[in-house]
């Protein structure tokens, strides 16, 4: 019986298959685009990826990374933040292979039609999807995965798992090729109606690709420095990649606004998936995701301790301007308002209300972050602290403050504040400036990056595994997984019978015989990371 890579159960979408399901009868997946011009894939890939990652951010990652944890719940043993991870959560991001397949088909169509701009966009989308998958599970099918739409019934889902190191090497090759493709003759903008992220602007797509390159370079940097003095061999075409040298080159392009690798230079360049108020296919899921238990979790979230400033008597004196956008508690009306004043409050915004009555309410968020401009600045600030780029301490601090400011603008562009304590963006930045400690600058940078990475896919989890920051207590009384914050997610159970031979090889050869959540992925297996993560269990 033939088995196909896209027939992995999408439990969250209601695709629940029994062990005796006839997979051959389901080989045209509703999540896969077939036989279409290259540019028509863009929107589908981004939105299927975004909705999957967003649900994962809400349902699992916000819990294990302590963005939303309610310590007042009596029965905590079976909750995700105690590392009791159910199969539906384990399988969720595996379903992104459908979008890897779409990206491969898009790339093939772009090459066939000699469209260099679409080649570049396809390579960026393929890399964006695959870095989420490999960063979640580690060694996964890569080089032979995602070709079912092109090969149809001849495609047999019986493919090997590739090492994460080899996957990263190929993703670097893809991003090098993507960057060069946008410079080729014939590279031009495409239809804005097919691209809600950048409206077909290939200059911004190129910046997105290079910001993704920076993300992945930072991801592997500590491991490659420890393992091979910072060098990776990309093969004959691209030669030796010196990771920290390339980071420095990207920074030079960022500072100069020119060079071989154009970089994001403002919040307007960030990659985001926009929602629609009129198209039901593109409605925001934020409203349902941030209702009910979400706000109950927020009451005791570890994150809030880092976003609220209190005086010696415990009274709140200042709060991060993003806080009310992250968590949307009930907002009652002041009792003294008349009907006329109430209308004014709703229409114009008074007494701490925003116009429209939606002060600080992410439920009405108009976009989801794929890669924020603030992430670029945080990465350069970290690189500066590690002396990978040539800047002064003062310049490093300014990169950090600029990153914090960019994140605040990304989430709270109007700088709306509640009537009390009424902290504006500049007031809070002045506070962060004053408390910055050069001796622990790395921890401060990565802690603020953790705050800024809220909702942004696997990013805060990846940074934690890579560096051990922020220091999180992980060995609570109900914690499973040996009190260790999950180092990876288990392969979905379906792999054991859909791809049994290669699944067993991956489990035996890499994981030592058990599909566990204790084995470090390749880039997280460093002394620095292990030492810092251990502090959370002391």
Backbone torsions as a table, in degrees:
resi	resn	phi	psi	omega
1	UNK	NA	129.3	179.2
2	UNK	-76.5	145.6	179.0
3	UNK	-131.5	144.3	-171.4
4	UNK	-121.1	147.9	-174.7
5	UNK	-65.4	-23.9	-176.8
6	UNK	-90.4	6.5	-177.9
7	UNK	-100.7	24.6	171.8
8	UNK	-70.1	138.9	-175.3
9	UNK	-63.3	128.8	171.6
10	UNK	-95.8	83.2	-173.3
11	UNK	-61.6	-36.1	-177.0
12	UNK	-71.2	-17.1	-179.1
13	UNK	-103.3	2.0	176.6
14	UNK	91.0	10.4	178.0
15	UNK	-89.9	89.3	-178.0
16	UNK	-112.8	114.1	-175.1
17	UNK	-104.5	146.0	174.5
18	UNK	-84.5	168.2	-178.4
19	UNK	-63.9	-20.3	-178.5
20	UNK	-107.7	22.1	-179.0
21	UNK	-62.7	144.7	177.8
22	UNK	-89.8	91.1	-173.5
23	UNK	-64.2	-30.1	-179.1
24	UNK	-58.4	-27.8	-176.2
25	UNK	-81.9	-4.7	-174.9
26	UNK	-121.2	24.7	-168.0
27	UNK	-80.1	1.7	170.2
28	UNK	-109.9	101.0	-170.7
29	UNK	-81.6	134.0	177.8
30	UNK	-63.6	-16.2	-178.7
31	UNK	-92.8	3.7	-175.9
32	UNK	-116.9	136.1	176.4
33	UNK	-89.0	137.0	-179.5
34	UNK	-121.7	141.5	165.5
35	UNK	49.2	66.0	-177.1
36	UNK	-142.8	157.9	174.8
37	UNK	-57.6	150.2	-172.1
38	UNK	-55.0	-45.9	-174.1
39	UNK	-67.3	-19.5	-178.4
40	UNK	-73.6	-10.2	178.8
41	UNK	-81.1	-23.7	-166.9
42	UNK	-56.7	-54.5	-175.4
43	UNK	-62.1	-42.9	-178.6
44	UNK	-62.8	-46.0	-179.8
45	UNK	-61.5	-48.0	-177.3
46	UNK	-62.0	-44.0	-174.0
47	UNK	-78.1	-35.9	174.9
48	UNK	-66.1	-38.0	176.9
49	UNK	-67.2	-47.4	-176.6
50	UNK	-61.5	-46.0	-178.6
51	UNK	-65.4	-36.7	177.7
52	UNK	-66.4	-47.4	-178.8
53	UNK	-66.8	-37.7	179.9
54	UNK	-63.5	-43.1	178.1
55	UNK	-64.2	-39.2	177.9
56	UNK	-65.1	-39.4	177.9
57	UNK	-59.9	-44.3	-179.6
58	UNK	-70.0	-50.1	-168.9
59	UNK	-78.3	-28.3	-174.6
60	UNK	-131.0	-55.7	-169.3
61	UNK	-65.9	-33.8	177.8
62	UNK	-66.0	-24.1	178.6
63	UNK	-82.2	-51.5	-176.1
64	UNK	-68.9	-25.0	176.5
65	UNK	-94.1	10.7	171.2
66	UNK	61.2	30.6	170.1
67	UNK	-77.3	-27.0	179.0
68	UNK	-146.0	97.3	-178.3
69	UNK	-136.2	124.6	179.4
70	UNK	-102.3	105.5	-178.9
71	UNK	-81.8	-0.6	178.3
72	UNK	-88.6	-5.9	177.7
73	UNK	-77.1	127.9	-175.8
74	UNK	-67.4	-45.7	-176.3
75	UNK	-94.6	88.3	-174.6
76	UNK	-102.4	-6.7	-170.7
77	UNK	-64.1	-29.7	-173.7
78	UNK	-99.6	17.3	-176.3
79	UNK	-99.1	154.9	-174.5
80	UNK	-58.7	-35.4	-175.9
81	UNK	-73.2	-3.5	168.3
82	UNK	-102.8	16.1	171.2
83	UNK	69.1	26.8	170.0
84	UNK	-94.6	89.7	-170.8
85	UNK	-99.0	120.3	-178.0
86	UNK	-79.7	164.8	-175.4
87	UNK	-63.3	-36.1	-179.2
88	UNK	-63.2	-37.3	176.9
89	UNK	-71.7	-38.6	178.4
90	UNK	-59.9	-40.1	-174.4
91	UNK	-83.2	-15.3	-167.2
92	UNK	-58.4	-52.6	-176.2
93	UNK	-75.3	-18.8	174.0
94	UNK	-62.1	-28.7	-179.7
95	UNK	-64.9	-13.3	178.2
96	UNK	-67.8	-8.7	174.0
97	UNK	-58.4	-27.6	175.8
98	UNK	-58.6	-38.7	-179.2
99	UNK	-78.6	-26.7	171.2
100	UNK	-62.8	-41.5	177.4
101	UNK	-63.7	-41.4	176.0
102	UNK	-60.5	-42.1	-179.3
103	UNK	-66.1	-38.1	177.3
104	UNK	-64.7	-40.9	178.2
105	UNK	-66.7	-39.5	177.3
106	UNK	-62.0	-43.2	179.3
107	UNK	-62.9	-43.6	179.3
108	UNK	-62.3	-41.5	179.5
109	UNK	-67.4	-39.6	178.9
110	UNK	-64.6	-39.7	178.3
111	UNK	-68.0	-41.3	-179.3
112	UNK	-63.4	-37.1	-178.6
113	UNK	-92.7	6.4	178.3
114	UNK	53.3	54.3	-178.1
115	UNK	-116.0	91.6	-173.3
116	UNK	-62.4	-35.6	179.7
117	UNK	-62.8	-41.5	179.5
118	UNK	-72.8	-27.9	171.7
119	UNK	-61.0	-46.1	179.3
120	UNK	-62.1	-46.2	-179.4
121	UNK	-64.8	-41.7	-179.9
122	UNK	-62.1	-41.7	179.2
123	UNK	-65.5	-37.9	177.2
124	UNK	-64.8	-45.4	-179.3
125	UNK	-65.8	-42.3	177.0
126	UNK	-59.1	-45.0	-179.4
127	UNK	-68.1	-40.3	179.8
128	UNK	-60.3	-44.1	179.8
129	UNK	-67.9	-45.5	-174.7
130	UNK	-71.3	-29.1	177.4
131	UNK	-68.4	-30.2	175.6
132	UNK	-66.8	-44.8	-177.3
133	UNK	-66.0	-50.8	-177.0
134	UNK	-69.5	-33.7	178.3
135	UNK	-70.0	-20.2	177.9
136	UNK	-85.1	-42.4	-171.6
137	UNK	-111.2	-22.8	-177.4
138	UNK	98.4	-123.5	176.6
139	UNK	-70.0	126.1	-176.2
140	UNK	-145.5	163.9	171.6
141	UNK	-60.9	133.4	-178.0
142	UNK	-140.4	-64.6	-170.6
143	UNK	-65.7	-30.8	180.0
144	UNK	-107.7	9.2	-176.8
145	UNK	-95.5	142.3	170.4
146	UNK	97.7	16.9	-175.4
147	UNK	-109.9	8.1	179.0
148	UNK	-58.7	-41.9	179.3
149	UNK	-60.5	-29.6	-178.8
150	UNK	-84.3	-31.6	-174.5
151	UNK	-102.7	-12.3	175.0
152	UNK	59.0	-134.0	-173.8
153	UNK	-69.8	-12.5	177.3
154	UNK	-79.8	-9.7	-176.3
155	UNK	-86.3	122.0	179.5
156	UNK	-108.6	126.7	179.3
157	UNK	-81.8	85.7	178.3
158	UNK	-152.6	74.1	-167.0
159	UNK	-128.4	150.6	-175.5
160	UNK	-76.2	159.4	171.4
161	UNK	-88.4	138.1	179.6
162	UNK	-105.0	152.3	-179.7
163	UNK	-69.6	146.3	-179.6
164	UNK	-61.8	-35.0	178.3
165	UNK	-60.3	-46.5	179.5
166	UNK	-66.5	-34.4	176.8
167	UNK	-63.5	-45.5	179.7
168	UNK	-63.8	-40.2	178.1
169	UNK	-58.8	-42.9	-179.8
170	UNK	-71.2	-34.4	176.6
171	UNK	-65.1	-35.9	175.4
172	UNK	-65.1	-41.0	176.0
173	UNK	-60.7	-41.1	-179.5
174	UNK	-62.5	-41.6	-178.5
175	UNK	-73.7	-31.9	172.2
176	UNK	-62.9	-45.5	-179.9
177	UNK	-65.5	-40.5	179.6
178	UNK	-61.0	-46.0	-178.8
179	UNK	-59.5	-41.8	-179.8
180	UNK	-70.4	-32.7	-176.9
181	UNK	-61.1	-35.3	-178.4
182	UNK	-68.7	-14.5	178.0
183	UNK	-92.2	-8.4	-175.1
184	UNK	-72.9	154.8	175.7
185	UNK	-61.8	133.7	-179.5
186	UNK	95.2	-7.0	176.4
187	UNK	-73.1	119.6	-176.6
188	UNK	-146.0	163.1	178.6
189	UNK	-60.4	156.4	177.2
190	UNK	-120.5	-178.1	-171.6
191	UNK	-60.5	125.9	179.5
192	UNK	-61.1	-32.5	-177.9
193	UNK	-67.4	-14.3	179.5
194	UNK	-98.2	6.1	-173.4
195	UNK	-148.5	93.7	179.2
196	UNK	-75.3	-11.4	-178.5
197	UNK	-82.1	-53.0	-177.1
198	UNK	-125.5	7.9	178.5
199	UNK	52.9	39.3	175.2
200	UNK	77.4	10.8	-177.2
201	UNK	-82.7	106.2	-175.0
202	UNK	-73.8	-20.2	174.3
203	UNK	-64.3	-38.9	178.5
204	UNK	-75.2	-33.6	174.5
205	UNK	-62.7	-38.6	178.6
206	UNK	-64.2	-40.6	176.7
207	UNK	-63.8	-40.0	176.1
208	UNK	-59.1	-47.0	179.6
209	UNK	-59.2	-40.5	-179.2
210	UNK	-75.4	-30.4	172.9
211	UNK	-67.4	-37.0	175.1
212	UNK	-65.9	-38.7	175.6
213	UNK	-57.9	-46.9	178.0
214	UNK	-59.7	-43.9	178.6
215	UNK	-55.7	-46.8	-175.2
216	UNK	-74.2	-33.6	174.3
217	UNK	-62.3	-43.5	176.9
218	UNK	-64.1	-36.1	-178.2
219	UNK	-59.5	-43.3	-174.4
220	UNK	-95.2	-6.0	-167.5
221	UNK	-56.1	-50.5	-175.7
222	UNK	-65.3	-40.4	179.9
223	UNK	-66.1	-44.6	-176.5
224	UNK	-69.5	-36.1	175.4
225	UNK	-63.5	-40.8	-179.5
226	UNK	-71.8	-33.8	-171.4
227	UNK	-91.0	-39.1	-172.3
228	UNK	-145.7	32.2	177.4
229	UNK	57.7	31.6	173.0
230	UNK	89.0	8.0	-174.0
231	UNK	-112.3	140.4	172.1
232	UNK	-127.9	136.9	178.7
233	UNK	-91.6	116.7	-177.4
234	UNK	-96.2	1.1	179.3
235	UNK	101.5	180.0	-171.7
236	UNK	-59.6	-40.9	-173.7
237	UNK	-70.4	-37.8	-173.7
238	UNK	-112.4	-9.6	173.6
239	UNK	67.9	-147.4	-177.1
240	UNK	-90.6	128.0	174.2
241	UNK	-99.8	118.0	171.7
242	UNK	-95.2	110.1	-167.5
243	UNK	-57.9	-51.4	-176.5
244	UNK	-71.7	-29.7	174.7
245	UNK	-65.7	-38.5	178.3
246	UNK	-68.6	-37.3	175.5
247	UNK	-59.4	-42.9	178.3
248	UNK	-64.0	-37.7	178.0
249	UNK	-65.8	-41.3	176.8
250	UNK	-62.6	-37.8	178.1
251	UNK	-65.8	-41.3	177.5
252	UNK	-60.4	-41.0	177.4
253	UNK	-64.7	-37.0	178.5
254	UNK	-64.4	-47.9	-177.0
255	UNK	-68.5	-40.6	-175.1
256	UNK	-85.4	-14.5	-177.9
257	UNK	68.8	20.7	-179.6
258	UNK	-158.4	175.6	179.2
259	UNK	121.3	-174.4	-173.7
260	UNK	-74.6	-19.1	-176.7
261	UNK	-127.9	82.0	179.1
262	UNK	-55.8	136.4	-175.4
263	UNK	-118.1	159.2	170.6
264	UNK	-58.8	138.9	-179.6
265	UNK	-128.2	1.1	178.6
266	UNK	-159.7	168.5	178.3
267	UNK	-58.9	-31.0	-178.9
268	UNK	-63.8	-19.1	-178.5
269	UNK	-86.4	-8.8	-174.1
270	UNK	-61.5	151.2	178.1
271	UNK	-91.9	123.4	-177.4
272	UNK	-145.3	149.0	174.4
273	UNK	-97.9	115.4	-176.1
274	UNK	-83.4	146.9	174.8
275	UNK	-98.6	167.0	-179.7
276	UNK	-126.3	143.1	175.8
277	UNK	-92.7	-5.5	-176.6
278	UNK	-117.8	-26.2	-179.0
279	UNK	-98.4	113.4	-175.7
280	UNK	-61.4	-28.1	178.5
281	UNK	-64.3	-25.6	-174.2
282	UNK	-117.1	21.2	176.8
283	UNK	-62.5	150.1	176.6
284	UNK	-72.8	133.9	172.4
285	UNK	-89.3	-1.9	-179.1
286	UNK	-54.8	-37.0	-173.3
287	UNK	-60.4	-48.7	-179.1
288	UNK	-74.9	-33.3	-177.5
289	UNK	-68.2	-30.2	-174.8
290	UNK	-106.9	30.0	176.7
291	UNK	-108.5	170.6	171.9
292	UNK	57.7	-120.0	-172.2
293	UNK	-63.9	-22.1	179.0
294	UNK	-56.9	-46.3	-178.8
295	UNK	-75.0	-25.7	173.0
296	UNK	-68.6	-40.2	176.2
297	UNK	-61.3	-39.6	-175.0
298	UNK	-61.2	-26.6	-175.3
299	UNK	-58.7	-29.1	-176.4
300	UNK	-125.5	22.1	-175.3
301	UNK	-66.6	138.3	174.2
302	UNK	-56.1	-36.2	-178.0
303	UNK	-57.9	-40.0	-175.1
304	UNK	-63.6	-32.1	178.2
305	UNK	-59.9	-26.4	-179.9
306	UNK	-89.9	-6.9	-174.0
307	UNK	-115.2	-4.0	-179.1
308	UNK	-120.7	133.0	178.3
309	UNK	-106.2	130.3	-179.9
310	UNK	-124.4	152.7	176.3
311	UNK	-84.2	-176.6	-175.4
312	UNK	-62.2	-25.7	179.9
313	UNK	-88.6	2.2	177.5
314	UNK	88.5	6.2	179.5
315	UNK	-84.3	136.2	178.5
316	UNK	-68.7	128.8	179.7
317	UNK	-115.9	-15.4	-175.5
318	UNK	-163.0	147.2	174.9
319	UNK	-142.4	148.4	177.0
320	UNK	-58.6	130.0	-177.8
321	UNK	-61.0	-14.8	178.9
322	UNK	-83.5	-14.9	-168.2
323	UNK	-57.9	-46.3	-177.7
324	UNK	-74.2	-12.7	173.2
325	UNK	-82.9	-30.3	178.6
326	UNK	-73.7	-42.8	-177.4
327	UNK	-125.1	130.4	-173.4
328	UNK	-117.4	85.6	178.1
329	UNK	-76.6	172.4	178.9
330	UNK	-59.1	142.9	-179.7
331	UNK	-125.4	94.7	178.8
332	UNK	-81.0	162.7	179.4
333	UNK	-88.1	143.2	173.1
334	UNK	-56.5	133.4	-173.2
335	UNK	-64.7	-24.0	-174.4
336	UNK	-81.2	-5.0	-176.5
337	UNK	-77.6	130.8	172.8
338	UNK	-77.3	173.6	177.7
339	UNK	-59.8	-39.6	179.5
340	UNK	-64.7	-45.2	179.8
341	UNK	-66.7	-34.7	178.4
342	UNK	-62.5	-43.1	178.5
343	UNK	-61.1	-40.0	178.6
344	UNK	-62.7	-41.0	-179.7
345	UNK	-62.0	-41.1	-178.3
346	UNK	-73.7	-42.6	-174.8
347	UNK	-78.7	-40.2	-170.9
348	UNK	-109.6	-27.9	-179.1
349	UNK	91.8	96.4	175.9
350	UNK	-139.4	167.0	175.2
351	UNK	52.3	39.1	176.6
352	UNK	88.3	-4.9	177.1
353	UNK	-87.8	147.1	170.0
354	UNK	-88.8	156.6	175.4
355	UNK	-56.0	134.6	-175.9
356	UNK	89.5	-2.7	177.3
357	UNK	75.2	15.0	-173.8
358	UNK	-115.7	45.1	179.1
359	UNK	-57.5	127.5	171.8
360	UNK	54.2	47.6	-173.0
361	UNK	-120.7	103.0	-179.4
362	UNK	-69.0	-14.3	177.8
363	UNK	-55.0	-30.1	-178.7
364	UNK	-101.2	20.0	179.7
365	UNK	-56.6	138.7	-175.0
366	UNK	-97.9	0.3	-177.6
367	UNK	-160.7	163.2	176.2
368	UNK	-123.4	136.2	-175.2
369	UNK	-75.9	125.7	171.0
370	UNK	-95.2	-48.0	172.7
371	UNK	-154.7	113.2	-175.5
372	UNK	-84.0	152.0	173.1
373	UNK	-61.5	-36.1	179.0
374	UNK	-58.4	-33.7	178.7
375	UNK	-62.2	-39.4	178.0
376	UNK	-59.8	-45.6	-178.9
377	UNK	-67.0	-41.6	177.3
378	UNK	-62.0	-39.7	179.1
379	UNK	-64.1	-41.4	177.9
380	UNK	-68.9	-35.2	176.8
381	UNK	-63.1	-43.1	176.9
382	UNK	-64.3	-43.8	178.8
383	UNK	-60.5	-36.2	177.9
384	UNK	-65.0	-44.7	179.4
385	UNK	-62.8	-32.6	179.9
386	UNK	-86.8	4.3	177.9
387	UNK	64.8	31.1	176.5
388	UNK	-88.9	-17.7	173.8
389	UNK	-126.8	152.5	-173.5
390	UNK	-89.7	93.9	176.4
391	UNK	-140.8	160.7	176.0
392	UNK	-80.8	168.2	175.4
393	UNK	-60.0	-38.9	179.8
394	UNK	-63.9	-40.6	178.6
395	UNK	-67.8	-36.8	176.0
396	UNK	-60.4	-45.9	179.4
397	UNK	-61.9	-38.6	-179.3
398	UNK	-67.6	-37.0	175.0
399	UNK	-59.7	-42.7	178.0
400	UNK	-61.0	-48.3	-179.3
401	UNK	-66.7	-37.7	177.0
402	UNK	-63.9	-36.7	178.0
403	UNK	-64.9	-44.2	178.6
404	UNK	-62.4	-43.0	179.6
405	UNK	-64.3	-43.4	180.0
406	UNK	-61.0	-41.0	178.8
407	UNK	-63.3	-40.5	178.1
408	UNK	-63.4	-39.2	178.4
409	UNK	-67.6	-39.6	-179.5
410	UNK	-60.6	-37.2	-177.8
411	UNK	-96.5	-29.4	-174.5
412	UNK	-135.1	68.9	-170.7
413	UNK	-63.7	-27.2	-177.5
414	UNK	-91.2	-1.6	-179.3
415	UNK	55.4	39.0	177.4
416	UNK	-76.8	138.5	-176.5
417	UNK	-130.6	153.7	175.2
418	UNK	-72.3	165.0	-178.8
419	UNK	-65.6	-26.1	177.6
420	UNK	-147.4	128.5	5.9
421	UNK	-83.3	-2.2	171.5
422	UNK	70.3	41.4	-178.4
423	UNK	-81.7	121.0	175.9
424	UNK	-84.7	169.3	179.3
425	UNK	-59.0	-48.6	-177.5
426	UNK	-66.3	-34.7	176.4
427	UNK	-62.6	-42.7	-178.7
428	UNK	-71.7	-35.8	176.7
429	UNK	-65.4	-35.9	175.6
430	UNK	-62.6	-39.6	176.5
431	UNK	-62.9	-47.1	179.9
432	UNK	-63.4	-37.5	177.2
433	UNK	-60.8	-47.2	-176.4
434	UNK	-66.8	-30.6	-176.9
435	UNK	-94.2	-2.5	-177.4
436	UNK	-63.1	130.2	-177.6
437	UNK	-118.1	113.5	-177.4
438	UNK	-61.8	-29.2	-178.2
439	UNK	-67.0	-29.5	179.2
440	UNK	-120.2	32.7	-174.1
441	UNK	-59.4	-38.2	-178.9
442	UNK	-61.0	-44.4	178.6
443	UNK	-64.9	-40.2	179.8
444	UNK	-65.5	-42.3	179.7
445	UNK	-61.6	-47.5	-175.3
446	UNK	-75.1	-26.6	175.1
447	UNK	-69.8	-43.4	176.6
448	UNK	-67.7	-32.2	175.4
449	UNK	-66.1	-37.9	175.5
450	UNK	-59.4	-42.4	176.8
451	UNK	-64.5	-44.6	-177.4
452	UNK	-69.6	-24.9	-177.6
453	UNK	-83.9	5.0	176.3
454	UNK	-50.9	130.0	-179.2
455	UNK	73.7	-7.4	-170.9
456	UNK	-91.4	66.6	173.1
457	UNK	58.2	-135.6	-176.2
458	UNK	-90.4	8.0	-167.9
459	UNK	-62.7	-48.8	-178.1
460	UNK	-65.5	-37.0	178.2
461	UNK	-65.5	-41.7	179.0
462	UNK	-64.8	-44.0	178.8
463	UNK	-63.3	-38.4	178.3
464	UNK	-63.3	-46.1	-179.8
465	UNK	-67.4	-32.4	-178.7
466	UNK	-73.8	-38.7	-172.2
467	UNK	-119.7	-21.5	-174.2
468	UNK	85.4	3.6	178.3
469	UNK	-110.5	146.5	-3.7
470	UNK	-71.2	160.7	176.5
471	UNK	-70.6	116.9	-178.5
472	UNK	-119.4	135.5	174.0
473	UNK	-73.4	121.6	-174.0
474	UNK	-117.5	-9.6	-174.9
475	UNK	-106.0	53.5	175.9
476	UNK	-64.4	168.1	-174.4
477	UNK	-61.6	-24.2	-179.4
478	UNK	-103.7	4.0	-172.8
479	UNK	-68.1	132.7	172.2
480	UNK	-93.6	-165.3	175.2
481	UNK	58.0	34.9	-179.3
482	UNK	60.2	25.1	-179.6
483	UNK	71.4	17.6	-178.1
484	UNK	-106.5	127.0	175.0
485	UNK	-60.5	131.0	-170.6
486	UNK	-45.4	127.7	178.6
487	UNK	-85.7	-20.2	178.1
488	UNK	-162.5	169.7	169.0
489	UNK	-99.6	151.1	178.0
490	UNK	-66.4	147.0	170.5
491	UNK	-59.4	143.4	178.3
492	UNK	-59.1	147.7	-177.8
493	UNK	-60.1	-28.6	-178.4
494	UNK	-62.0	-26.2	-179.2
495	UNK	-62.8	-29.6	-177.0
496	UNK	-62.5	-30.3	179.2
497	UNK	-112.6	-20.1	176.9
498	UNK	-81.3	-31.4	-176.3
499	UNK	-139.2	48.2	-165.7
500	UNK	-56.2	-46.4	-175.9
501	UNK	-60.1	-51.5	-175.0
502	UNK	-77.7	-29.9	172.7
503	UNK	-59.5	-47.6	-177.7
504	UNK	-64.9	-36.1	176.6
505	UNK	-62.8	-43.2	179.9
506	UNK	-63.5	-44.1	-179.2
507	UNK	-65.8	-42.8	-177.2
508	UNK	-74.4	-45.9	-171.9
509	UNK	-79.3	-38.3	-177.0
510	UNK	-97.6	-43.6	-172.3
511	UNK	-94.9	1.9	176.2
512	UNK	71.6	23.3	174.0
513	UNK	103.1	-7.0	-178.8
514	UNK	-133.8	131.6	177.9
515	UNK	-76.8	80.0	-167.3
516	UNK	-104.4	179.5	174.3
517	UNK	-119.4	29.6	-177.0
518	UNK	-119.0	-11.1	-178.5
519	UNK	-86.7	128.0	178.4
520	UNK	-69.6	137.6	168.6
521	UNK	-66.7	164.1	-170.6
522	UNK	-52.3	-51.3	-172.6
523	UNK	-74.5	-13.0	-179.4
524	UNK	-94.0	-4.9	-175.2
525	UNK	-85.7	70.8	-179.1
526	UNK	-132.1	159.0	179.9
527	UNK	-64.0	-43.7	-178.1
528	UNK	-59.5	-46.7	-178.0
529	UNK	-63.3	-48.6	-178.3
530	UNK	-61.6	-42.4	-178.7
531	UNK	-62.4	-44.2	-179.2
532	UNK	-69.9	-40.8	179.3
533	UNK	-65.7	-32.3	179.3
534	UNK	-63.0	-28.8	-179.5
535	UNK	-62.0	-29.0	179.2
536	UNK	-74.6	-6.7	179.1
537	UNK	-112.7	9.7	-179.0
538	UNK	-91.7	NA	NA
